[in-house]
Amino acid sequence: MSQRPALIWDFDGTLAYQKGKWSGAMIAAMDELACGHGLTLSDVRPLMSSGFPWDQPDRLHPELCDPQAWWDFLETYLVRVAVALGVQPELAGKIAKRVHAVQADSRSYHLYPDTLSTLVSLKEQGYRMVILSNHVPELPQIVQDLGLTELFAAVLGSAQTAVEKPHPQAFALAREALGNPASAVMIGDNPRADGWGAYQVGIQPLIVHGSSATPFWQCDQLSEIEALLNCKVSNTE
């Protein structure tokens, strides 16, 4: 009988979602601290399309492994964004800290309806799993607060590892955490970071929550993953 592949999971946009993501958090902070700003997500998103550590995945970021250093870097970036949106520097600093608080708070994240049932079933069938995500330093605590920690062999966040997907070393760390399995599947929602990043190092990508014009496996819902994986495993026996 063929050995089941190990499963590497993305977090945000795959297992859980956050309304508006970073741009939404910026708008929420401005709603609270800069009433009457009149800005929308379409105003904010273009200014937040670059500047995060994962926007430079070709280089490692060992200087950002410390949570305080990581957030100092991010808050500096968030201040620049707020100022570019017309906010005075002093208020921009307060807005950056508010965005920090929102993004680090597990209450900002919500599991998809089929997340827990899918993970529990796969775990019971013997699939070994880790999370590999470009995310904030608080990711392990967020995963714990959402009740998922016991389902995974490890939670690997880029703010701890200093390497972001799609860098090959990110996937090497995931493989190592899984005991260097013979085969693995990367499950995520980003065709570039999760898809091509995994593909280039010999890991089978599986894209969820949206179609992509790629040769990767795809599922609309997490609840479809179990059947697809079991079919693929049985076809190799």
C-alpha positions in Angstrom: 0.0 0.0 0.0 1.4 3.4 -0.9 2.3 5.7 1.9 0.1 8.7 2.4 1.7 12.0 1.5 2.4 14.5 4.2 0.3 17.7 4.1 1.7 21.2 4.3 -1.1 23.8 4.9 -1.1 27.5 4.3 -3.1 29.4 7.0 -4.7 32.7 6.0 -7.0 32.3 3.1 -6.8 28.5 3.3 -7.7 27.3 6.8 -9.0 30.7 8.1 -10.0 34.0 6.7 -9.8 37.6 7.9 -12.3 40.2 6.6 -10.4 42.8 4.5 -7.0 41.4 5.6 -4.3 44.1 6.2 -6.1 46.8 4.2 -9.3 46.1 6.1 -7.4 46.4 9.4 -6.0 49.8 8.2 -9.5 51.1 7.3 -10.9 49.8 10.7 -8.1 51.6 12.5 -8.8 54.8 10.6 -12.5 54.5 11.3 -11.6 54.4 15.0 -8.9 57.1 15.1 -9.4 59.3 12.1 -13.2 59.7 11.8 -14.5 61.1 8.6 -11.4 60.1 6.6 -13.7 59.1 3.6 -11.3 56.4 2.4 -12.3 52.9 1.1 -10.5 49.6 0.6 -9.8 50.5 -3.0 -7.9 53.5 -1.8 -5.8 51.5 0.6 -5.0 48.3 -1.2 -2.7 49.8 -3.9 -0.5 51.3 -1.1 -0.3 47.9 0.7 0.6 45.8 -2.3 4.3 45.8 -1.4 6.4 46.4 1.7 5.8 43.3 3.7 8.7 40.8 4.3 6.9 38.3 2.0 7.0 40.8 -0.8 10.8 40.0 -1.0 10.7 36.2 -0.7 14.0 35.9 -2.6 15.9 37.0 0.5 16.0 35.8 4.1 15.1 38.1 7.0 17.1 36.9 10.0 17.0 40.4 11.4 13.2 40.1 11.8 13.1 36.8 13.8 12.5 38.7 17.0 8.8 39.6 17.3 9.5 43.2 18.4 11.9 43.7 15.5 9.3 42.3 13.1 6.6 44.6 14.4 8.9 47.6 14.4 9.5 47.0 10.8 5.8 46.5 10.0 4.7 49.5 12.0 7.2 51.7 10.2 5.8 50.5 6.9 2.2 51.0 8.1 3.0 54.6 9.2 4.3 55.3 5.6 1.0 53.9 4.2 -1.1 56.0 6.6 0.9 59.2 5.8 0.5 58.5 2.1 -3.2 58.4 2.7 -3.1 61.9 4.1 -2.8 61.2 7.8 -0.5 63.3 10.0 2.6 61.4 11.2 1.7 61.4 14.9 -1.8 60.0 14.2 -0.3 57.6 11.7 1.8 56.1 14.4 -1.3 55.4 16.5 -3.0 53.9 13.5 -0.1 51.6 12.9 -0.2 50.3 16.4 -3.9 49.7 16.1 -3.4 47.7 13.0 -0.7 45.7 14.8 -3.2 44.9 17.6 -5.9 43.7 15.1 -3.5 41.5 13.1 -2.1 39.9 16.2 -5.5 39.2 17.7 -6.8 35.7 17.1 -10.4 37.1 17.2 -9.6 38.7 13.8 -9.5 35.3 12.2 -12.3 32.9 11.4 -12.2 29.3 10.4 -14.0 28.2 7.2 -17.0 26.1 8.0 -15.3 22.9 6.8 -11.8 23.5 8.3 -12.1 21.6 11.5 -14.0 18.6 10.2 -11.6 18.3 7.3 -8.5 18.4 9.4 -9.8 16.0 12.0 -10.8 13.5 9.4 -7.4 13.7 7.6 -5.6 13.4 10.9 -7.6 10.3 11.9 -6.7 8.7 8.5 -3.0 9.1 9.3 -2.1 12.1 7.3 0.8 14.0 9.0 0.4 17.8 8.7 2.1 21.1 9.4 1.2 24.7 8.8 3.6 26.8 6.7 2.5 30.4 6.4 3.8 33.9 5.7 2.3 35.5 8.8 2.7 37.5 11.9 4.8 36.4 15.0 1.6 35.5 16.9 0.6 32.8 14.4 1.3 29.9 16.8 -1.0 31.5 19.4 -3.6 32.3 16.8 -3.7 28.7 15.7 -3.9 27.5 19.3 -6.8 29.9 20.1 -8.7 28.6 17.1 -8.3 25.1 18.5 -6.1 23.6 15.7 -2.7 23.1 17.4 -3.1 19.5 18.3 -3.8 18.6 14.6 -0.4 19.7 13.4 3.2 18.4 13.9 4.4 22.1 13.8 3.3 25.6 13.0 5.9 27.4 10.9 5.4 31.1 10.5 7.7 33.2 8.4 8.1 35.7 11.3 9.8 32.9 13.3 11.7 31.2 10.5 12.9 34.3 8.7 12.0 32.8 5.3 8.9 33.4 3.3 7.1 31.2 0.7 7.9 30.7 -2.2 11.5 30.5 -1.1 12.7 26.9 -1.4 14.1 27.0 2.1 10.5 27.5 3.5 9.4 24.2 2.1 12.6 22.5 3.2 11.8 23.6 6.8 8.3 22.1 6.4 9.7 18.8 5.1 12.1 18.7 8.0 9.3 19.2 10.5 7.4 16.3 8.9 10.4 14.0 9.1 11.4 14.4 5.4 8.6 12.4 3.9 8.9 10.7 0.5 6.0 12.8 -0.8 4.1 15.9 0.3 1.2 18.1 -0.8 1.1 21.8 -0.3 -2.4 23.1 0.2 -3.0 26.8 -0.2 -4.9 29.6 -1.9 -2.0 31.5 -3.5 -0.9 30.0 -6.9 2.5 31.8 -6.7 3.5 31.3 -3.1 1.8 28.0 -2.4 1.6 26.6 -5.9 4.7 27.4 -7.9 6.8 27.6 -4.8 6.0 24.0 -3.9 6.1 22.8 -7.5 9.7 24.1 -8.0 10.9 21.9 -5.1 9.0 18.7 -6.1 6.0 19.1 -3.8 2.5 18.6 -5.3 0.4 21.8 -5.0 -3.3 21.8 -4.3 -5.0 25.2 -4.7 -8.2 25.8 -2.7 -10.9 28.6 -2.6 -10.6 29.7 -6.2 -9.6 28.4 -9.6 -6.2 29.1 -11.2 -5.0 28.5 -14.7 -2.3 26.1 -13.5 -1.6 22.4 -13.8 -2.1 22.0 -10.0 -4.7 20.0 -8.2 -7.7 22.2 -7.2 -10.6 22.1 -4.9 -13.3 24.7 -4.3 -13.9 23.6 -0.7 -11.8 22.1 2.0 -14.3 19.3 2.4 -13.4 18.1 -1.1 -9.7 17.5 -0.3 -10.1 14.2 1.5 -11.7 12.5 -1.4 -9.2 13.9 -3.9 -6.2 12.9 -1.8 -7.6 9.4 -1.2 -8.2 9.0 -4.9 -4.7 10.1 -5.7 -3.2 7.7 -3.2 -5.3 4.7 -4.3 -4.3 5.4 -8.0 -0.6 5.0 -7.1 -1.1 1.6 -5.3 
